[in-house]
Every structure is written in C-alpha cells, then in structure tokens.
Amino acid sequence: MMKLNTTAKALLIGVVAVALVAVAYAAVGRSPAGPAQDTEITAEVATVNAGGDCASCPYAGTDKCPAAAAAKKPYVDASKCIGCGKCVRVAPEAFEIDKKTGKAKIKVGASKAAVARGAKVCPVDAVVQ
Ligand code: SF4
C-alpha cells in the first residue's frame, strides 16, 4: 500500500472535508456561497425581511425583494392631498378620509382597480400607484 507523507495526508483530509461540506449544503438545497436566488419566498421570509434587515436577506437587490414589493404599495401623498374626498366618493371600498389629518388614505386590502378609480378622479394626483 502506498504511504503518504504528512503534507499529502493534510491535503487529502482538506479535500475530503470540503467535499463533505459541499454534499451537506447540497442536501439542504443551499450553496456555500449563500442561499439560492430562486428559492421560494415563504410568508415567514417575507415578513421577516420586509422589516428592513436587507444585509442578511438573500433577496436584497433581486426582483423578489419583499421590501421593494412592500414599497410598491399604493399610497396617498399627504403633501399633495387637499382632502376633497373625490376618491372616497368613487371608491369608498379603497379610500377613507383620516379624521386626524383630513387627508385621504388607502384602506388595507384595497384592490388595484378601486385604487385606480380613485386616482383617476384626484384633482392633484395625490394617489401614488
Ligand atoms: S381625491 Fe385626491 S386630493 Fe381629494 S381626498 Fe382623494 S387623494 Fe386627496
């Protein structure tokens, strides 16, 4: 049987260790370089990462970024809104006037169609879609 010197033994042990780590990562569906970018976003991941911890989020900078998706939600620009209530009249299921500010706001769960209807009648383009 062939005898190995100390350097060769160390090298062999290193190669075997790297191979074992690669096999272990493959078994759980991840690469040593980081999570696969095509991993499904679970509700849990989206909830955690929408909190703003972009440094540890595997989706930061990708088209699956939950924070970017959250940022794309429609809203009423309060600096523009004059509180006329036209949006509420045409789409009461999507808009309401905030009693404290006198400005319109979009209700939770409002449909895109209803928001678009309100945005269409806004005289100051305060609805950002
Ligand atoms: S229509 Fe525009 S300006 Fe009028 S309340 Fe709605 S968002 Fe504000």
Residues whose N, C-alpha, C, O or C-beta is under 5 A from the ligand:
A	BS01	SF4	V76 K80 C81 I82 G83 C84 G85 K86 C87 A104 G118 V121 C122 P123 V124 A126 V127
